[in-house]
């Protein structure tokens, strides 16, 4: 069975109506004649059952696969349909594994899969993007006027990770007041003769964000007692005039094409051979152009421990090149032999190595990409026990020194540009 086309629905902050938007996108796609699935990936705070009539329904386990329930003409996977109302508390890795299981071990028979992600920017976002790399259409980001900083972070992260954005919807954008209720309002909220709209959560931000980040704005949905009443009746599908932003989003989804696989997937075979040459040049440049004893003294690193460097694919789940390093006698050398036990380990994508050493990848804020960005964005991971982690950070600093050394760059830049 082919993978469905994937739409991610997310927000930087909880409580902005993200699940309501995800449910409506699924229902509106259904109305376009599409077979649609809804994956409630907010495992620790699943609330799709608050919007949809799922009482008495449960997900079946068939051998080692899940069979999603069908509700309102869409297929649904949600943890409460397996565990009931019991709470879920897991590590980040466990959440990621559960998301992989929900996506790959569920018998989806759909063309489109809407994934309702948890608020924030945890592993689930990158895991979903990685699993559906070949069929990902993009993200619909739900914003709210009072949380412009969180919305900006969500947009910034997508730009930094080079993830596609379908567009923005601003929920709870304003509140319409009927004039018969004016007496119950504080004086500063009473509408004037020409205006019946109150911006309870502050000035609208979605148009500004759309312009700032160059992404489409689907529209604004008000704070409405009518919408709340619909949800309480398990009839969450918004109707005119509230549905216009969602219908625009659906049109964009139907016109969107899956994003192509990342750069590394296309050149992996070529990289393997070239990276061997790069490792040799790095070792030569480090010991020729950089004072390892000075760095040891500066960072209090005695050396002697084995530091494994794994240059990874974009998804961070497979190494393209693995090398063990050790600092002895003021020199950084490659440890020969197979199955060498490491004391500290660095996993870093080749893209991060290239962007950092060449200093040629501008971030959305105008600054150049650094190893701090690599750590922040999940392009680098550091492992070790107690003081051994110091060795990994020492190795990270070696790369920073390389990038700032003109003689070293004269050796490395041609290889990196070729790659």
Secondary structure, DSSP 8 states (H G I E B T S, - for coil): ----EEEEEE-SSSSSSHHHHHHHHHHHHHHTT--EEEEE--GGG--HHHHS--TT---EEETTEEE-EEETTEEEE-THHHHTT------HHHHHHHHHHHHHSB----SEEEEE--SS--HHHHHHHHHTTTTEEEEEEEE-GGGHHHHHHHHHHHHHHT--EEEEEEES--EE--GGGGGGS-GGG---TT--EE-TT-S--HHHHHHHHT--EEEEE---HHHHHHHHTT-----TTTTHHHHHHHHHHHH-------HHHHHHHHHHHHHHHHHHHHHHHHHHHS-HHHHHHHHT----SEEEEEEE-TTSSSEEEEEEEEEETTEEEE--SSS---SEEEEEEHHHHHHHHHT--B-TTS-B--HHHHHHTTSEEEEESGGGHHHHHHHHHHHHHHHT-HHHHHHHHHHHHH-
